[in-house]
Amino acid sequence: MAHKNHSAAQATQNFVNLEALAGFALISAAVLALVISNSPLTTLYQQWLGLPVAVQVGSAVLQKPLLLWINDGLMAVFFLLIGLELKRELLIGELSSRHQLVLPAMAAIGGFAVPALVFVSINWNNASALNGWAIPTATDIAFALGILALLGSRVPLALKVFLTAVAIIDDLLAIIVIALFYSGDLAWHHLLWAAVIIAAMVLLNRFKVSHLGIYLLLGLALWVLVLKSGVHATLAGVVVAFCIPLRDRQQDSSPLQELEHRLHPYVAFMIVPLFAFANAGVSVSGIGWQELLSPLSLGLILGLFAGKQLGVMLMVWLSVRLKLASLPANCSWGMVYGVAVLTGIGFTMSLFIGSLAFEHGGFDYDAQVRIGVLGASLLSALLGYGWLRFTTREHSR
């Protein structure tokens, strides 16, 4: 048991460290996209995003613009990693017991519900804008942990683990939202074949088959079927992750953690920054106060910046007040509030949900989503960093 706990704690620590480093790559990619989008290179940037890319096997052809290959294809790998992390945390990690799970789960629920209510209340009279209600509910774990990393050893490890757990549960809620609300018209024959593949992977898991190649090959077929079914293709990554076994029956190893370890650097330093570079670029040319102060932009800014911290703190206070949980070890209320502010950094996940919510919304919605998400994420990062730098002084001493 001690070995299991040590292994889980080490996996969590490695995850936190790598995500913190990835946050800097993510921020750099977003800044580069913004600079290019407001320079003479913007035309070349748009042409690159629209570049048609095709994969052909016999007479079967799958062709999409490069942007959709990034958003539908590479992000499926991102969601595969999210699924692996979530399964590990639920089985052997920080979410494996009720005592550990209650506080981050309650915080994540508050950070999901209140921002959505704020957005809906501001955009109540615009039926098309209401489709973006889920955009301000997300948290970008890499960006948020990157800000925490700037504070170094001043921040207790328990606080980093708490933020990580909240963000992971946030991702789970985002996955559910995408599945229920942002899938298109369903092609049932593709879904039927997808169900057959899922059943096959479940059986492989039950029979303790641990060869990763089999799961990944079936996962690729599942991705194609889900893509053609109308359900968003990234969800295939989560399903594959939950089918991969945690333990190898014949060896003292973990196929799940092995795949997570292999994927994490590629996702953190290639896939997520590439997604940020492809989706964060917005030209400020032609954007005036009308776009900046539109109900959609305001709903996103207030939802992420104000709604997130309000929802997280409300549920944390209730959990502690009702004695359902206690604050993370060596952490004050001020530190927890700083983390609540950082959960307002939606960035990658918010932009991704925005791309689904307004897939055919045109320039106006596209620009307003990016302005709202980037503006709220920047405000949350600056306030969260400043607040935590002040409140962690005693811990650093």
DRENDO-1510 file (C-alpha; in Angstrom, 1 decimal, always signed):
<recs>
REC; n; res; u; v; w
REC; 1; MET; +0.0; +0.0; +0.0 .
REC; 2; ALA; +2.8; +2.4; +0.9 .
REC; 3; HIS; +4.4; +1.7; -2.5 .
REC; 4; LYS; +1.1; +2.3; -4.3 .
REC; 5; ASN; +0.7; +5.7; -2.4 .
REC; 6; HIS; +4.3; +6.7; -3.2 .
REC; 7; SER; +3.8; +5.8; -6.9 .
REC; 8; ALA; +0.6; +7.8; -7.1 .
REC; 9; ALA; +2.1; +10.8; -5.3 .
REC; 10; GLN; +5.1; +10.7; -7.6 .
REC; 11; ALA; +2.9; +10.5; -10.7 .
REC; 12; THR; +0.9; +13.5; -9.5 .
REC; 13; GLN; +4.1; +15.5; -8.7 .
REC; 14; ASN; +5.5; +14.7; -12.2 .
REC; 15; PHE; +2.2; +15.7; -13.8 .
REC; 16; VAL; +2.2; +19.0; -11.9 .
REC; 17; ASN; +5.8; +19.8; -12.8 .
REC; 18; LEU; +5.4; +19.0; -16.5 .
REC; 19; GLU; +2.1; +20.9; -16.8 .
REC; 20; ALA; +3.8; +24.0; -15.2 .
REC; 21; LEU; +6.5; +23.9; -17.8 .
REC; 22; ALA; +4.0; +23.4; -20.6 .
REC; 23; GLY; +2.2; +26.6; -19.4 .
REC; 24; PHE; +5.1; +28.7; -20.7 .
REC; 25; ALA; +5.1; +27.0; -24.1 .
REC; 26; LEU; +1.3; +27.6; -24.2 .
REC; 27; ILE; +1.6; +31.3; -23.4 .
REC; 28; SER; +4.4; +31.8; -25.9 .
REC; 29; ALA; +2.4; +30.1; -28.7 .
REC; 30; ALA; -0.7; +32.3; -28.0 .
REC; 31; VAL; +1.4; +35.5; -27.9 .
REC; 32; LEU; +3.0; +34.5; -31.2 .
REC; 33; ALA; -0.4; +33.9; -32.8 .
REC; 34; LEU; -1.7; +37.3; -31.7 .
REC; 35; VAL; +1.4; +39.1; -33.0 .
REC; 36; ILE; +1.2; +37.3; -36.4 .
REC; 37; SER; -2.5; +38.0; -36.7 .
REC; 38; ASN; -1.9; +41.7; -36.3 .
REC; 39; SER; +1.1; +41.9; -38.7 .
REC; 40; PRO; +1.5; +41.7; -42.5 .
REC; 41; LEU; +1.9; +37.9; -42.0 .
REC; 42; THR; -1.8; +37.5; -41.1 .
REC; 43; THR; -2.8; +36.5; -44.7 .
REC; 44; LEU; -0.2; +33.7; -44.7 .
REC; 45; TYR; -1.4; +32.6; -41.2 .
REC; 46; GLN; -5.0; +32.3; -42.4 .
REC; 47; GLN; -3.9; +30.4; -45.6 .
REC; 48; TRP; -1.9; +28.0; -43.4 .
REC; 49; LEU; -5.0; +27.3; -41.2 .
REC; 50; GLY; -7.1; +26.7; -44.3 .
REC; 51; LEU; -4.6; +24.4; -46.0 .
REC; 52; PRO; -6.5; +21.3; -47.2 .
REC; 53; VAL; -5.0; +18.1; -45.9 .
REC; 54; ALA; -6.2; +14.7; -47.0 .
REC; 55; VAL; -5.6; +11.1; -45.9 .
REC; 56; GLN; -6.6; +8.4; -48.4 .
REC; 57; VAL; -6.8; +4.6; -48.0 .
REC; 58; GLY; -7.9; +3.0; -51.2 .
REC; 59; SER; -11.1; +4.8; -52.3 .
REC; 60; ALA; -11.8; +6.2; -48.8 .
REC; 61; VAL; -10.7; +9.8; -48.5 .
REC; 62; LEU; -10.8; +12.0; -45.4 .
REC; 63; GLN; -10.1; +15.6; -46.2 .
REC; 64; LYS; -10.2; +18.6; -43.9 .
REC; 65; PRO; -8.5; +22.0; -43.5 .
REC; 66; LEU; -5.4; +22.0; -41.3 .
REC; 67; LEU; -7.3; +23.8; -38.5 .
REC; 68; LEU; -9.8; +21.0; -38.2 .
REC; 69; TRP; -7.1; +18.4; -38.3 .
REC; 70; ILE; -5.7; +20.2; -35.3 .
REC; 71; ASN; -9.0; +20.6; -33.5 .
REC; 72; ASP; -10.5; +17.2; -34.3 .
REC; 73; GLY; -7.4; +15.1; -34.7 .
REC; 74; LEU; -4.6; +16.3; -32.5 .
REC; 75; MET; -7.1; +17.3; -29.7 .
REC; 76; ALA; -8.3; +13.8; -29.6 .
REC; 77; VAL; -4.8; +12.8; -28.4 .
REC; 78; PHE; -5.1; +15.6; -25.9 .
REC; 79; PHE; -8.3; +14.2; -24.6 .
REC; 80; LEU; -6.8; +10.7; -24.6 .
REC; 81; LEU; -4.2; +12.1; -22.1 .
REC; 82; ILE; -6.9; +13.8; -20.1 .
REC; 83; GLY; -8.8; +10.5; -19.9 .
REC; 84; LEU; -5.6; +8.6; -18.7 .
REC; 85; GLU; -4.9; +11.3; -16.1 .
REC; 86; LEU; -8.5; +11.2; -14.9 .
REC; 87; LYS; -8.6; +7.4; -14.6 .
REC; 88; ARG; -5.3; +7.3; -12.7 .
REC; 89; GLU; -6.4; +10.0; -10.3 .
REC; 90; LEU; -9.7; +8.2; -9.7 .
REC; 91; LEU; -8.1; +4.8; -9.1 .
REC; 92; ILE; -4.9; +5.5; -7.3 .
REC; 93; GLY; -4.4; +9.2; -7.1 .
REC; 94; GLU; -5.7; +12.3; -5.4 .
REC; 95; LEU; -9.3; +11.6; -6.3 .
REC; 96; SER; -9.3; +7.9; -5.2 .
REC; 97; SER; -10.9; +8.4; -1.8 .
REC; 98; ARG; -14.1; +10.3; -0.7 .
REC; 99; HIS; -12.1; +12.5; +1.6 .
REC; 100; GLN; -9.7; +13.6; -1.2 .
REC; 101; LEU; -12.5; +13.9; -3.7 .
REC; 102; VAL; -15.0; +16.1; -1.9 .
REC; 103; LEU; -13.3; +19.5; -1.8 .
REC; 104; PRO; -12.0; +19.6; -5.5 .
REC; 105; ALA; -15.3; +18.1; -6.8 .
REC; 106; MET; -17.4; +20.7; -4.9 .
REC; 107; ALA; -15.1; +23.5; -6.1 .
REC; 108; ALA; -15.3; +22.3; -9.7 .
REC; 109; ILE; -19.1; +22.0; -9.6 .
REC; 110; GLY; -19.3; +25.6; -8.3 .
REC; 111; GLY; -16.8; +26.7; -10.9 .
REC; 112; PHE; -18.9; +25.1; -13.6 .
REC; 113; ALA; -22.4; +26.2; -12.6 .
REC; 114; VAL; -21.9; +29.9; -11.6 .
REC; 115; PRO; -20.0; +31.0; -14.7 .
REC; 116; ALA; -22.7; +29.4; -16.9 .
REC; 117; LEU; -25.4; +31.2; -15.0 .
REC; 118; VAL; -23.5; +34.5; -15.3 .
REC; 119; PHE; -23.1; +34.0; -19.1 .
REC; 120; VAL; -26.8; +33.0; -19.5 .
REC; 121; SER; -28.0; +36.0; -17.5 .
REC; 122; ILE; -26.1; +38.4; -19.7 .
REC; 123; ASN; -27.1; +36.8; -23.0 .
REC; 124; TRP; -30.6; +35.8; -22.2 .
REC; 125; ASN; -32.2; +37.7; -25.1 .
REC; 126; ASN; -29.8; +36.3; -27.7 .
REC; 127; ALA; -30.8; +32.7; -28.6 .
REC; 128; SER; -27.7; +32.1; -30.9 .
REC; 129; ALA; -25.3; +33.5; -28.3 .
REC; 130; LEU; -26.7; +31.3; -25.6 .
REC; 131; ASN; -25.1; +28.3; -27.4 .
REC; 132; GLY; -21.8; +29.4; -25.9 .
REC; 133; TRP; -23.0; +29.0; -22.2 .
REC; 134; ALA; -20.4; +26.3; -21.6 .
REC; 135; ILE; -17.4; +28.3; -22.8 .
REC; 136; PRO; -16.7; +30.1; -19.4 .
REC; 137; THR; -17.0; +26.8; -17.4 .
REC; 138; ALA; -13.5; +25.5; -18.4 .
REC; 139; THR; -10.1; +25.8; -16.8 .
REC; 140; ASP; -6.8; +25.5; -18.6 .
REC; 141; ILE; -4.7; +23.3; -16.3 .
REC; 142; ALA; -1.3; +24.0; -18.1 .
REC; 143; PHE; -1.7; +27.8; -18.1 .
REC; 144; ALA; -2.9; +27.9; -14.5 .
REC; 145; LEU; -0.1; +25.7; -13.2 .
REC; 146; GLY; +2.4; +27.7; -15.2 .
REC; 147; ILE; +1.3; +30.8; -13.3 .
REC; 148; LEU; +1.7; +28.9; -10.0 .
REC; 149; ALA; +5.2; +27.8; -11.1 .
REC; 150; LEU; +6.3; +31.4; -11.3 .
REC; 151; LEU; +5.9; +31.5; -7.5 .
REC; 152; GLY; +8.3; +28.6; -7.0 .
REC; 153; SER; +8.5; +27.0; -3.5 .
REC; 154; ARG; +6.4; +29.8; -2.0 .
REC; 155; VAL; +3.3; +27.7; -3.0 .
REC; 156; PRO; +2.6; +24.5; -0.9 .
REC; 157; LEU; +2.4; +21.3; -2.9 .
REC; 158; ALA; -1.1; +20.7; -1.6 .
REC; 159; LEU; -2.3; +23.9; -3.2 .
REC; 160; LYS; -0.9; +22.7; -6.6 .
REC; 161; VAL; -2.5; +19.3; -6.2 .
REC; 162; PHE; -5.9; +21.0; -5.3 .
REC; 163; LEU; -5.7; +23.2; -8.5 .
REC; 164; THR; -4.8; +20.1; -10.5 .
REC; 165; ALA; -7.7; +18.1; -9.1 .
REC; 166; VAL; -10.2; +20.9; -9.7 .
REC; 167; ALA; -9.0; +21.3; -13.3 .
REC; 168; ILE; -9.2; +17.6; -14.0 .
REC; 169; ILE; -12.8; +17.4; -12.8 .
REC; 170; ASP; -13.5; +20.5; -14.9 .
REC; 171; ASP; -12.2; +18.6; -17.9 .
REC; 172; LEU; -14.5; +15.7; -17.1 .
REC; 173; LEU; -17.5; +18.1; -17.0 .
REC; 174; ALA; -16.3; +19.6; -20.3 .
REC; 175; ILE; -16.2; +16.1; -21.8 .
REC; 176; ILE; -19.8; +15.5; -20.7 .
REC; 177; VAL; -20.9; +18.9; -22.1 .
REC; 178; ILE; -19.3; +18.2; -25.5 .
REC; 179; ALA; -20.9; +14.8; -25.7 .
REC; 180; LEU; -24.4; +16.0; -24.8 .
REC; 181; PHE; -24.6; +19.5; -26.3 .
REC; 182; TYR; -22.0; +20.0; -29.0 .
REC; 183; SER; -22.5; +16.9; -31.2 .
REC; 184; GLY; -24.2; +17.2; -34.6 .
REC; 185; ASP; -26.8; +15.1; -36.4 .
REC; 186; LEU; -26.1; +11.5; -35.6 .
REC; 187; ALA; -25.2; +8.8; -38.1 .
REC; 188; TRP; -26.4; +5.7; -36.3 .
REC; 189; HIS; -24.7; +3.1; -38.4 .
REC; 190; HIS; -21.3; +4.7; -37.6 .
REC; 191; LEU; -22.3; +4.8; -33.9 .
REC; 192; LEU; -23.2; +1.1; -34.1 .
REC; 193; TRP; -19.8; +0.2; -35.4 .
REC; 194; ALA; -18.2; +2.5; -32.8 .
REC; 195; ALA; -20.1; +0.6; -30.1 .
REC; 196; VAL; -18.7; -2.7; -31.4 .
REC; 197; ILE; -15.1; -1.4; -31.2 .
REC; 198; ILE; -15.8; -0.1; -27.7 .
REC; 199; ALA; -17.2; -3.4; -26.6 .
REC; 200; ALA; -14.1; -5.1; -28.0 .
REC; 201; MET; -11.8; -2.8; -26.0 .
REC; 202; VAL; -13.8; -3.5; -22.9 .
REC; 203; LEU; -13.4; -7.2; -23.4 .
REC; 204; LEU; -9.7; -6.9; -23.9 .
REC; 205; ASN; -9.5; -5.0; -20.6 .
REC; 206; ARG; -11.5; -7.6; -18.8 .
REC; 207; PHE; -9.3; -10.4; -20.1 .
REC; 208; LYS; -6.2; -8.4; -18.9 .
REC; 209; VAL; -4.8; -7.8; -22.4 .
REC; 210; SER; -2.2; -5.1; -21.8 .
REC; 211; HIS; -0.6; -4.6; -25.3 .
REC; 212; LEU; -0.9; -0.9; -26.0 .
REC; 213; GLY; -0.7; -1.2; -29.7 .
REC; 214; ILE; -4.0; -3.1; -29.9 .
REC; 215; TYR; -5.8; -0.4; -28.0 .
REC; 216; LEU; -4.3; +2.4; -30.1 .
REC; 217; LEU; -5.1; +0.6; -33.4 .
REC; 218; LEU; -8.7; +0.1; -32.3 .
REC; 219; GLY; -8.7; +3.7; -31.0 .
REC; 220; LEU; -7.8; +5.0; -34.4 .
REC; 221; ALA; -10.7; +3.1; -36.0 .
REC; 222; LEU; -13.0; +4.4; -33.3 .
REC; 223; TRP; -11.8; +8.0; -33.9 .
REC; 224; VAL; -12.8; +7.7; -37.6 .
REC; 225; LEU; -16.2; +6.3; -36.8 .
REC; 226; VAL; -17.0; +8.8; -34.1 .
REC; 227; LEU; -15.8; +11.6; -36.5 .
REC; 228; LYS; -18.3; +10.4; -39.1 .
REC; 229; SER; -21.1; +9.7; -36.6 .
REC; 230; GLY; -21.8; +13.4; -35.6 .
REC; 231; VAL; -20.4; +13.0; -32.1 .
REC; 232; HIS; -17.3; +15.1; -31.6 .
REC; 233; ALA; -14.3; +13.0; -32.5 .
REC; 234; THR; -12.2; +14.1; -29.5 .
REC; 235; LEU; -14.5; +12.0; -27.2 .
REC; 236; ALA; -13.0; +8.9; -28.8 .
REC; 237; GLY; -9.7; +9.7; -27.0 .
REC; 238; VAL; -11.5; +9.6; -23.6 .
REC; 239; VAL; -13.2; +6.3; -24.3 .
REC; 240; VAL; -9.9; +4.7; -25.3 .
REC; 241; ALA; -8.2; +6.0; -22.2 .
REC; 242; PHE; -10.8; +4.4; -19.9 .
REC; 243; CYS; -10.4; +1.1; -21.7 .
REC; 244; ILE; -6.7; +0.8; -21.2 .
REC; 245; PRO; -5.8; -1.3; -18.1 .
REC; 246; LEU; -4.1; +0.2; -15.1 .
REC; 247; ARG; -2.2; -2.9; -14.3 .
REC; 248; ASP; -0.4; -5.6; -16.3 .
REC; 249; ARG; -1.4; -9.1; -15.1 .
REC; 250; GLN; +2.0; -10.7; -15.9 .
REC; 251; GLN; +4.3; -7.8; -15.0 .
REC; 252; ASP; +4.5; -5.3; -12.2 .
REC; 253; SER; +3.9; -2.4; -14.6 .
REC; 254; SER; +1.1; -0.1; -15.6 .
REC; 255; PRO; +0.1; +0.2; -19.3 .
REC; 256; LEU; -2.0; +3.2; -18.5 .
REC; 257; GLN; +0.8; +5.1; -16.7 .
REC; 258; GLU; +3.3; +4.0; -19.4 .
REC; 259; LEU; +1.2; +5.5; -22.1 .
REC; 260; GLU; +0.5; +8.6; -20.1 .
REC; 261; HIS; +4.3; +9.1; -19.5 .
REC; 262; ARG; +5.0; +8.7; -23.2 .
REC; 263; LEU; +2.2; +11.0; -24.4 .
REC; 264; HIS; +2.5; +13.8; -21.9 .
REC; 265; PRO; +5.6; +15.6; -23.3 .
REC; 266; TYR; +4.2; +15.5; -26.8 .
REC; 267; VAL; +0.8; +16.8; -25.7 .
REC; 268; ALA; +2.3; +19.4; -23.4 .
REC; 269; PHE; +4.9; +20.8; -25.7 .
REC; 270; MET; +3.6; +20.2; -29.2 .
REC; 271; ILE; -0.2; +19.5; -29.4 .
REC; 272; VAL; -1.5; +22.1; -26.9 .
REC; 273; PRO; +0.8; +24.9; -28.0 .
REC; 274; LEU; +0.0; +24.1; -31.6 .
REC; 275; PHE; -3.7; +24.3; -30.8 .
REC; 276; ALA; -3.1; +27.6; -29.0 .
REC; 277; PHE; -1.2; +29.0; -32.0 .
REC; 278; ALA; -4.0; +27.9; -34.4 .
REC; 279; ASN; -6.9; +29.2; -32.3 .
REC; 280; ALA; -5.6; +32.3; -30.3 .
REC; 281; GLY; -4.8; +34.4; -33.3 .
REC; 282; VAL; -7.3; +37.3; -33.6 .
REC; 283; SER; -6.8; +40.5; -35.5 .
REC; 284; VAL; -7.8; +43.6; -33.6 .
REC; 285; SER; -8.3; +45.4; -36.9 .
REC; 286; GLY; -11.9; +46.4; -37.3 .
REC; 287; ILE; -12.7; +45.5; -33.7 .
REC; 288; GLY; -14.1; +48.4; -31.7 .
REC; 289; TRP; -15.9; +49.0; -28.4 .
REC; 290; GLN; -19.0; +47.4; -29.9 .
REC; 291; GLU; -17.3; +44.0; -30.1 .
REC; 292; LEU; -15.4; +44.5; -26.8 .
REC; 293; LEU; -18.5; +45.3; -24.9 .
REC; 294; SER; -20.9; +43.0; -26.7 .
REC; 295; PRO; -23.0; +40.7; -24.4 .
REC; 296; LEU; -21.1; +37.7; -25.7 .
REC; 297; SER; -17.7; +39.1; -24.8 .
REC; 298; LEU; -18.9; +40.5; -21.5 .
REC; 299; GLY; -20.6; +37.2; -20.6 .
REC; 300; LEU; -17.3; +35.3; -21.2 .
REC; 301; ILE; -15.2; +37.8; -19.3 .
REC; 302; LEU; -17.5; +38.1; -16.3 .
REC; 303; GLY; -18.2; +34.4; -16.4 .
REC; 304; LEU; -14.6; +33.3; -16.4 .
REC; 305; PHE; -13.1; +36.1; -14.3 .
REC; 306; ALA; -15.9; +36.7; -11.7 .
REC; 307; GLY; -18.1; +33.6; -12.0 .
REC; 308; LYS; -15.3; +31.1; -11.6 .
REC; 309; GLN; -13.8; +32.5; -8.4 .
REC; 310; LEU; -17.2; +33.1; -6.9 .
REC; 311; GLY; -18.4; +29.6; -7.7 .
REC; 312; VAL; -15.2; +27.9; -6.5 .
REC; 313; MET; -15.0; +29.9; -3.2 .
REC; 314; LEU; -18.7; +29.4; -2.5 .
REC; 315; MET; -18.6; +25.7; -2.7 .
REC; 316; VAL; -15.2; +25.4; -0.8 .
REC; 317; TRP; -16.7; +27.5; +2.0 .
REC; 318; LEU; -19.8; +25.3; +2.1 .
REC; 319; SER; -17.8; +22.1; +2.1 .
REC; 320; VAL; -15.6; +23.3; +5.0 .
REC; 321; ARG; -18.6; +24.9; +6.9 .
REC; 322; LEU; -20.6; +21.7; +6.7 .
REC; 323; LYS; -17.5; +19.7; +7.7 .
REC; 324; LEU; -17.5; +17.7; +4.5 .
REC; 325; ALA; -13.9; +18.5; +3.8 .
REC; 326; SER; -11.0; +20.6; +5.1 .
REC; 327; LEU; -8.7; +23.1; +3.4 .
REC; 328; PRO; -5.6; +21.7; +1.7 .
REC; 329; ALA; -2.6; +21.1; +4.1 .
REC; 330; ASN; -0.6; +24.2; +5.0 .
REC; 331; CYS; -3.0; +26.4; +3.0 .
REC; 332; SER; -4.9; +29.5; +4.1 .
REC; 333; TRP; -8.2; +30.9; +2.8 .
REC; 334; GLY; -6.2; +33.5; +1.0 .
REC; 335; MET; -4.2; +30.9; -0.9 .
REC; 336; VAL; -7.4; +29.0; -1.8 .
REC; 337; TYR; -8.9; +32.3; -3.1 .
REC; 338; GLY; -5.8; +32.8; -5.3 .
REC; 339; VAL; -6.4; +29.3; -6.8 .
REC; 340; ALA; -10.1; +30.1; -7.3 .
REC; 341; VAL; -9.0; +33.2; -9.4 .
REC; 342; LEU; -6.6; +31.1; -11.5 .
REC; 343; THR; -9.5; +28.7; -12.4 .
REC; 344; GLY; -10.7; +31.6; -14.5 .
REC; 345; ILE; -7.9; +30.9; -16.9 .
REC; 346; GLY; -10.1; +29.1; -19.5 .
REC; 347; PHE; -7.9; +29.5; -22.5 .
REC; 348; THR; -7.3; +26.2; -24.4 .
REC; 349; MET; -10.5; +24.4; -23.2 .
REC; 350; SER; -12.6; +27.6; -23.5 .
REC; 351; LEU; -11.4; +28.3; -27.0 .
REC; 352; PHE; -12.0; +24.7; -27.9 .
REC; 353; ILE; -15.6; +24.7; -26.6 .
REC; 354; GLY; -16.1; +28.1; -28.4 .
REC; 355; SER; -15.0; +26.5; -31.7 .
REC; 356; LEU; -17.7; +23.9; -31.2 .
REC; 357; ALA; -20.4; +26.3; -30.0 .
REC; 358; PHE; -20.0; +28.8; -32.9 .
REC; 359; GLU; -18.6; +26.5; -35.5 .
REC; 360; HIS; -20.7; +28.3; -38.2 .
REC; 361; GLY; -21.0; +31.7; -36.4 .
REC; 362; GLY; -18.8; +33.7; -38.7 .
REC; 363; PHE; -16.3; +36.4; -37.8 .
REC; 364; ASP; -18.3; +38.3; -35.2 .
REC; 365; TYR; -18.8; +35.4; -32.9 .
REC; 366; ASP; -15.3; +34.1; -33.5 .
REC; 367; ALA; -13.7; +37.4; -32.7 .
REC; 368; GLN; -15.9; +38.0; -29.6 .
REC; 369; VAL; -15.2; +34.5; -28.2 .
REC; 370; ARG; -11.4; +35.0; -28.6 .
REC; 371; ILE; -11.5; +38.5; -27.1 .
REC; 372; GLY; -13.7; +37.3; -24.1 .
REC; 373; VAL; -11.6; +34.2; -23.4 .
REC; 374; LEU; -8.2; +35.8; -23.8 .
REC; 375; GLY; -9.2; +38.9; -21.8 .
REC; 376; ALA; -10.7; +36.9; -18.9 .
REC; 377; SER; -7.7; +34.5; -18.9 .
REC; 378; LEU; -5.2; +37.4; -18.8 .
REC; 379; LEU; -7.1; +39.2; -15.9 .
REC; 380; SER; -7.3; +35.9; -14.0 .
REC; 381; ALA; -3.6; +35.2; -14.5 .
REC; 382; LEU; -2.5; +38.7; -13.4 .
REC; 383; LEU; -4.8; +38.9; -10.3 .
REC; 384; GLY; -4.1; +35.3; -9.3 .
REC; 385; TYR; -0.4; +35.7; -9.5 .
REC; 386; GLY; -0.4; +39.0; -7.6 .
REC; 387; TRP; -2.7; +37.7; -4.9 .
REC; 388; LEU; -0.8; +34.5; -4.4 .
REC; 389; ARG; +2.5; +36.3; -4.3 .
REC; 390; PHE; +1.1; +38.4; -1.5 .
REC; 391; THR; -0.6; +35.6; +0.5 .
REC; 392; THR; +2.3; +33.1; +0.2 .
REC; 393; ARG; +4.9; +35.4; +1.8 .
REC; 394; GLU; +4.6; +33.7; +5.2 .
REC; 395; HIS; +4.9; +30.2; +3.7 .
REC; 396; SER; +8.1; +31.2; +1.8 .
REC; 397; ARG; +9.6; +32.4; +5.1 .
</recs>
